[in-house]
Amino acid sequence: MTAGHPFFPSLEYAFSIAIDLVPVRWVSPTAMGDMRGAVLAAAGVIEGPRLNGRVIPMSGGDYALQRPNGVIDFDARYLLEADDGAVIYLQNRGYRWGRTPEISEKMRRREHVEHGDYYMRVSPKFDAPAGPHEWLSQHVFVGVAEKLPTSNRIHYFVVL
């Protein structure tokens, strides 16, 4: 699909979430033969034109599956608190992989890597209460993530 297609979606930047993570705990190998990591969300900050607040500390985390080919299959779930006190449930599904095995190994060791050296995207789903944040539960989003040594920063775009 190209930008000239009549149904080509447009995106609008909504907010970013910076999440501080505890060290990963591995179940390896799982019954499926892959590795599963558990990384809890220790804390975090939400900033942007459409939402501000925080990640509720230790309200959840990511229970990602690492495939034998190095692709990490995210399944993160945690709670957000908007500046007005509203609690919002977030589930992120997505993928991360390094463009080379060496980049993947650096990320595993929590070392700095350049943004262009890896792919890290999420497809979030929000469950927000009725009221000013209800729009989160009525739209599709795309998240483009940054892998930092001890945290992730995810930039969320609403699909219009």
C-alpha positions in Angstrom: 0.0 0.0 0.0 1.4 3.4 -0.9 0.6 6.9 0.4 -1.4 7.5 -2.7 -3.9 4.8 -1.8 -7.3 6.3 -0.7 -7.4 4.3 2.5 -3.7 4.9 3.5 -3.9 5.6 7.2 -2.6 8.8 8.8 -0.9 8.8 12.2 -1.0 11.4 15.0 1.6 11.5 17.8 -0.3 11.0 21.1 2.3 10.5 23.9 5.4 8.7 25.0 5.9 6.3 27.9 9.4 5.9 29.5 9.4 2.7 31.5 12.1 1.7 34.0 12.5 -2.0 34.1 13.8 -4.5 36.7 16.4 -7.1 35.5 14.9 -9.9 33.4 14.2 -13.3 34.9 14.2 -16.2 32.4 12.3 -19.4 32.2 14.6 -21.4 30.0 13.8 -23.5 28.1 10.0 -23.5 28.4 7.9 -26.5 27.5 7.6 -24.9 24.0 11.4 -25.0 23.6 11.8 -21.2 23.6 12.9 -18.9 26.4 10.4 -16.7 28.3 11.5 -13.6 30.1 9.7 -11.7 32.8 10.5 -8.0 33.2 8.5 -6.0 35.6 7.7 -2.3 35.1 9.4 -0.6 38.2 8.1 2.9 37.3 7.6 5.2 34.4 6.5 8.6 33.1 3.9 9.4 30.4 4.4 12.7 28.5 2.7 14.0 25.4 0.1 16.3 23.9 -2.8 13.8 24.5 -1.9 12.1 27.8 0.4 12.7 30.8 0.9 10.7 34.0 2.9 7.8 35.2 3.2 4.0 35.1 1.9 2.6 38.4 5.0 0.9 39.9 5.1 -2.9 39.8 1.6 -3.0 38.4 2.7 -5.5 35.7 5.4 -6.2 33.2 6.4 -7.9 30.0 6.3 -11.7 29.8 8.1 -11.9 26.4 8.8 -15.1 24.5 12.3 -15.2 22.9 12.2 -17.3 19.8 15.2 -19.4 18.7 15.8 -17.0 15.8 16.3 -14.1 18.3 13.0 -12.4 17.8 11.4 -11.3 21.1 7.6 -11.5 21.1 6.2 -9.0 23.6 3.2 -9.5 25.9 3.4 -6.6 28.3 0.5 -5.6 30.6 0.6 -2.9 33.2 -1.4 0.1 34.6 -1.1 3.7 33.9 -2.3 6.6 36.0 -3.3 9.8 34.2 -2.6 13.2 35.8 -6.2 13.4 36.8 -6.0 10.1 38.7 -7.7 7.9 36.1 -6.3 4.4 36.0 -5.8 2.9 32.5 -5.0 -0.7 31.6 -2.4 -1.1 28.8 -1.5 -4.3 26.9 1.4 -4.1 24.4 2.0 -6.8 21.9 4.9 -6.5 19.5 8.3 -7.6 18.4 12.0 -6.7 18.9 15.0 -8.0 17.0 18.5 -6.9 16.3 19.6 -6.3 12.7 22.6 -8.6 13.5 23.2 -11.3 16.2 25.8 -9.0 17.7 23.2 -6.2 18.2 20.8 -8.7 19.8 23.5 -9.8 22.2 24.3 -6.2 23.2 20.6 -5.6 23.9 20.4 -8.8 26.0 23.4 -7.5 28.0 21.6 -4.1 28.5 24.2 -2.2 26.5 23.5 0.9 24.4 22.6 0.3 20.8 21.6 2.8 18.1 17.9 3.1 17.2 18.5 2.1 13.6 20.2 -1.2 14.7 17.1 -2.9 15.8 13.3 -3.2 15.1 11.0 -2.7 18.1 7.4 -2.0 17.5 4.2 -2.6 19.5 0.5 -2.7 18.9 -1.1 -1.5 22.2 -4.6 -1.9 23.4 -6.0 0.4 26.1 -8.9 -0.1 28.5 -9.7 3.3 29.9 -12.6 4.4 32.1 -15.5 6.5 30.6 -14.7 10.1 30.5 -11.8 12.2 29.1 -9.5 9.2 28.5 -12.2 7.0 26.8 -10.7 7.8 23.4 -7.8 5.5 24.2 -10.3 2.6 24.1 -11.8 3.7 20.8 -8.7 3.9 18.6 -6.0 1.7 17.1 -2.4 2.7 18.0 1.1 2.0 16.8 4.1 2.2 19.1 7.7 2.8 18.0 10.0 1.8 20.8 13.5 2.8 21.9 15.6 0.2 23.8 17.7 1.9 26.4 20.1 0.0 28.8 17.7 -0.2 31.8 14.4 1.0 30.3 12.2 1.3 27.2 10.7 4.5 25.8 7.7 3.9 23.5 6.2 6.6 21.3 2.6 6.1 20.6 0.8 7.2 17.5 -3.0 7.0 17.1 -4.2 5.7 13.7 -6.7 8.2 12.3 
